[in-house]
Amino acid sequence: MTRKVWLVLLGALAVGFVAVFGWRLISAILEKRAAEKGIEAAIAPVSVTEVEIRDIVLNVTMTGTIKPRLEAPIFAKVPGRVQEVHVAIGDEVTAEQVLAVIEHREIELQANQAKAGVKVAEAQLERAKNGVAAATSAYNRLQELKQNEAIPDAEFEKIEFGLRDAKASLLAAEAGVATARAASDLANQMVENANVTTPIDGIVTHRFVNVGSPTGQTTPVFMVQDLAELKLDSNVTAKEFAMLKVGQEVKVTVPDLPGQEFPGEVETLSPSLNPMTRHAGVEITIANYENRMLPNMFATAVVEALHLDDVVAIPKKAIVGVGAEQAVFVVKEGKAVRVKPVFGSSDLDFIAVESELIPGDVVVVSGHGSLKDGDPVKIVDHIEADALVESQSDGGNAKEQNPSPDEASPDEATADSDDTQPPSDEDEI
């Protein structure tokens, strides 16, 4: 074999060695960069908070329309024209107070007639009593003669029948007096019914008639409402219902009276759920000081159903998982450590912790969606944590679609490097 052939072979071997060494060098560099980026990506940005001692307060909130606890539409008991009106809208009234008077002249005449009928019946009763007395006296005298056989039997029987008839007349007269008195009482009651009265204490909130207005027994004349104590009818879910009981204190607010709070109390709890809404009715009584609240205002009622003082608690948003798999990530030495505490009662934002955590422990509250036990973490504020997680998610998608030159595969890098390699032995030959 000639010297020239040896030189060509040695040159080809040298070129191949350089190509292999270059490909391995480029692959190593790319793997190192990928590893560095992988390490950076594995450090999850999270926001945290400390476990603290605080109160747990759970409120049940209800809404509804305010109504008077007591109200009464006032009707006239007798038809006719309004003769007198004694009250105006806004007047305070007491039970049985006369608010108006209906014309009742004819009824008074009927009452006077009934009263006279009572006197006639009483006179007839007196006459019947006298008749019984006379018949009884005659019967007693003739009875002695009858025993001595001084008078015939027919004469004695006549006297006996007379006594019986007198007693019957007395019974009829007594019934007549009772009937006449009942008629008189009814007539007097009709006269009394001409006075329109209120059955409750309250305030006149509506007046529908004036003097001379005709009225009947189907149209209200006044509306009286007791505004000293109002009520709020609302409803709650079955879960909320279980936290309520009669007598609980309630705080009531209305949008039309900002900054003012009214005390109330749970008065009634419905023992059944509405089959359509699956809610239970709740009635709340409200003390309406100075009559500042008005019926038909919209109101919000808040009942403090649970209050725990000085308990170890964390925000609810720190919990990941569902049911028995609920857990919390605690940051220790730059890593997320997964723990499973025993949870207690909770309010809207916080939950009591009965084990595993102590005050001062640092728990993750944001950015823990894809954390695993032992993952390294970087603590940032919650806004930055959410933004970084979102940007990493978007960036990952972009990289998959358009990989950067630094992330090119070893084959592609080798292909690019082949363009700059020296010619092979075959080309040279």
SVG drawing of the C-alpha trace seen along z (x, -y; Angstrom):
<svg xmlns="http://www.w3.org/2000/svg" viewBox="-171 -65 176 67">
<polyline fill="none" stroke="black" stroke-width="0.4" points="0.0,0.0 1.5,-3.3 2.3,-6.2 -0.4,-8.4 -3.1,-5.8 -2.0,-5.7 -2.2,-9.5 -5.7,-9.5 -6.9,-6.9 -5.4,-8.7 -7.0,-12.0 -10.4,-10.3 -10.1,-8.8 -9.1,-12.2 -12.1,-13.9 -14.5,-11.2 -13.1,-11.6 -13.6,-15.3 -17.2,-14.9 -18.1,-12.4 -16.4,-14.6 -18.2,-17.7 -21.6,-16.0 -21.1,-14.8 -19.9,-18.2 -23.0,-19.9 -25.3,-17.3 -23.7,-17.8 -24.2,-21.6 -27.8,-21.2 -28.5,-18.7 -26.9,-21.1 -29.0,-24.0 -32.2,-21.9 -31.3,-20.6 -30.8,-24.2 -34.1,-25.3 -35.8,-22.3 -34.5,-23.1 -35.7,-26.7 -39.1,-25.5 -39.4,-23.1 -39.2,-25.9 -42.9,-26.7 -43.8,-30.3 -46.3,-30.3 -47.8,-32.8 -48.0,-31.9 -49.5,-33.0 -48.9,-32.1 -51.1,-29.9 -52.7,-32.2 -54.9,-32.3 -58.2,-33.9 -62.0,-33.8 -64.2,-31.6 -67.5,-33.3 -70.2,-31.8 -73.2,-33.9 -76.5,-33.0 -77.7,-35.8 -81.3,-36.2 -83.1,-38.8 -86.7,-39.7 -89.4,-42.4 -90.3,-44.0 -94.0,-43.6 -95.9,-44.7 -96.1,-42.0 -99.7,-43.0 -102.0,-44.7 -105.8,-44.9 -107.9,-46.2 -110.9,-47.9 -114.3,-47.2 -117.7,-48.7 -120.1,-46.2 -123.2,-47.9 -123.6,-49.5 -124.4,-53.1 -122.9,-56.6 -120.0,-57.7 -121.4,-60.2 -118.2,-61.0 -114.4,-60.4 -112.4,-60.7 -108.8,-59.9 -106.4,-60.8 -103.4,-59.0 -100.5,-58.8 -102.7,-58.9 -101.9,-56.4 -104.9,-54.4 -105.7,-51.9 -107.8,-48.7 -111.6,-49.3 -111.1,-53.0 -113.9,-54.5 -112.4,-55.6 -115.6,-56.5 -119.4,-56.4 -121.8,-55.2 -125.3,-56.8 -127.6,-54.7 -130.9,-56.6 -133.1,-53.8 -131.2,-51.3 -131.7,-53.4 -135.5,-53.5 -135.4,-49.7 -133.6,-49.5 -136.1,-51.8 -138.9,-49.6 -137.2,-46.5 -136.8,-48.1 -140.6,-48.8 -141.3,-45.2 -139.3,-44.2 -141.5,-46.3 -144.6,-44.7 -143.3,-41.2 -142.3,-42.0 -145.9,-43.3 -147.3,-40.1 -145.0,-38.1 -146.2,-40.0 -149.8,-39.3 -149.0,-35.6 -147.4,-35.6 -150.5,-37.1 -152.7,-34.6 -150.7,-31.7 -150.9,-33.2 -154.7,-33.5 -155.1,-30.1 -152.9,-28.6 -154.9,-30.3 -158.2,-29.1 -156.8,-25.6 -155.6,-25.5 -159.0,-26.6 -161.0,-24.2 -158.7,-21.3 -159.8,-21.4 -163.4,-21.4 -162.7,-18.5 -161.3,-16.5 -164.4,-17.2 -166.6,-16.3 -168.1,-19.8 -167.9,-20.5 -168.4,-18.3 -165.5,-16.7 -166.3,-18.6 -165.9,-22.0 -162.5,-21.0 -161.2,-19.7 -162.1,-23.1 -160.0,-24.9 -157.2,-22.4 -157.2,-22.9 -157.2,-26.7 -154.0,-26.4 -152.3,-24.4 -153.3,-26.9 -152.0,-29.8 -148.6,-28.1 -148.4,-27.5 -149.2,-31.2 -146.4,-32.1 -143.9,-29.9 -145.0,-31.6 -144.7,-35.0 -141.2,-34.2 -140.2,-33.1 -141.7,-36.2 -139.6,-38.4 -136.4,-36.4 -137.2,-36.9 -137.9,-40.6 -134.7,-41.1 -132.7,-39.2 -134.3,-41.4 -133.5,-44.5 -129.9,-43.4 -129.5,-42.7 -130.9,-46.1 -128.5,-47.7 -125.6,-45.8 -126.5,-47.1 -126.4,-50.6 -123.0,-49.8 -121.8,-48.4 -122.3,-51.7 -119.2,-52.7 -116.1,-51.6 -113.4,-50.5 -109.9,-49.0 -109.2,-45.6 -105.4,-46.3 -103.1,-49.1 -101.2,-50.8 -101.0,-53.6 -103.6,-54.5 -101.6,-54.0 -104.5,-54.2 -107.8,-56.0 -110.2,-55.1 -113.3,-57.2 -114.4,-60.7 -117.5,-62.1 -120.4,-61.3 -118.7,-58.4 -120.8,-55.3 -119.4,-52.1 -120.3,-48.5 -119.1,-45.4 -116.7,-44.3 -114.6,-47.4 -112.0,-48.4 -112.5,-51.8 -109.0,-52.1 -105.8,-50.2 -104.2,-50.0 -100.6,-48.6 -98.6,-48.0 -95.2,-49.6 -93.6,-49.3 -92.6,-45.7 -92.1,-44.6 -91.3,-41.2 -89.1,-39.9 -90.3,-36.8 -87.4,-34.9 -86.2,-31.4 -83.0,-29.4 -81.5,-26.2 -81.8,-23.0 -78.1,-23.3 -78.6,-26.9 -81.9,-25.9 -79.9,-23.4 -77.9,-26.3 -80.9,-28.4 -83.1,-28.2 -86.0,-30.3 -84.8,-33.2 -81.5,-33.8 -80.4,-37.4 -80.5,-39.0 -79.0,-42.1 -81.1,-43.8 -80.0,-46.5 -81.9,-48.2 -80.3,-49.8 -82.6,-52.9 -81.1,-53.6 -77.4,-53.2 -75.3,-52.9 -78.2,-52.0 -78.7,-48.5 -81.9,-47.2 -82.1,-44.4 -84.3,-41.4 -85.0,-37.9 -85.8,-34.6 -89.5,-34.2 -90.7,-31.2 -89.0,-28.4 -91.0,-26.4 -90.9,-22.7 -91.0,-21.7 -89.2,-22.5 -91.0,-24.1 -91.2,-21.2 -90.5,-23.6 -87.5,-25.6 -86.2,-23.1 -86.0,-26.1 -87.6,-26.5 -89.5,-29.6 -88.1,-31.9 -89.9,-34.7 -87.9,-37.4 -89.3,-40.1 -87.7,-43.5 -87.8,-46.3 -88.6,-49.4 -87.3,-52.2 -88.8,-55.6 -90.6,-54.0 -87.6,-54.5 -88.2,-51.4 -91.3,-51.3 -93.3,-48.3 -92.3,-47.0 -88.6,-48.1 -86.1,-45.5 -83.9,-44.3 -81.0,-41.9 -80.9,-39.9 -77.7,-38.3 -77.7,-35.6 -74.4,-34.7 -74.9,-30.9 -71.3,-30.0 -68.6,-31.8 -65.4,-30.1 -62.8,-32.2 -59.0,-31.9 -58.7,-28.8 -55.8,-27.8 -57.0,-28.6 -55.9,-28.9 -57.6,-30.4 -59.9,-27.9 -58.0,-28.6 -55.0,-26.9 -56.7,-23.5 -56.2,-21.2 -58.0,-18.0 -61.5,-16.8 -63.0,-14.9 -60.7,-12.6 -57.9,-13.7 -57.9,-17.3 -54.4,-18.5 -52.2,-21.6 -48.8,-22.4 -46.4,-23.8 -43.2,-25.5 -40.1,-24.1 -36.5,-24.9 -37.7,-26.0 -39.8,-23.0 -43.5,-22.2 -44.4,-19.6 -47.8,-18.0 -49.6,-17.5 -53.2,-16.3 -54.5,-18.2 -57.8,-17.5 -60.1,-20.3 -62.8,-21.8 -65.6,-24.4 -65.3,-27.1 -66.8,-30.4 -66.8,-31.9 -63.0,-32.4 -61.3,-30.5 -61.3,-27.0 -60.2,-25.7 -57.2,-23.3 -57.1,-20.7 -53.8,-18.9 -50.6,-19.0 -50.3,-22.8 -49.3,-25.3 -49.3,-29.1 -46.4,-30.5 -46.3,-27.6 -46.2,-28.9 -48.8,-27.4 -49.3,-27.9 -52.4,-29.7 -51.8,-30.4 -49.9,-28.5 -50.4,-25.1 -52.6,-23.7 -49.8,-21.4 -47.6,-21.1 -46.3,-17.7 -44.8,-16.8 -41.2,-17.9 -41.3,-20.3 -39.0,-23.3 -40.9,-26.6 -40.2,-30.3 -42.3,-32.6 -43.9,-35.6 -47.0,-37.6 -50.2,-36.0 -50.7,-38.3 -47.2,-37.5 -47.7,-33.7 -50.8,-33.6 -49.2,-35.6 -46.1,-33.4 -48.1,-30.2 -50.2,-31.5 -47.2,-32.7 -45.4,-29.4 -48.5,-27.6 -48.7,-29.9 -44.9,-29.7 -44.9,-25.9 -47.5,-25.8 -45.6,-28.3 -42.4,-26.3 -44.1,-23.2 -45.3,-24.9 -42.1,-27.0 -39.0,-25.5 -36.1,-27.9 -32.7,-27.2 -31.3,-26.4 -33.9,-23.7 -33.2,-22.0 -32.8,-18.2 -29.3,-16.6 -30.1,-15.3 -31.0,-18.8 -27.8,-20.2 -25.8,-17.5 -27.4,-18.1 -26.6,-21.8 -23.0,-21.0 -22.6,-18.7 -22.8,-21.6 -19.5,-23.0 -17.6,-19.7 -14.6,-19.1 -15.1,-16.8 -14.8,-13.1 -12.2,-10.8 -14.5,-9.8 -15.0,-13.5 -11.3,-14.1 -10.5,-11.1"/>
</svg>
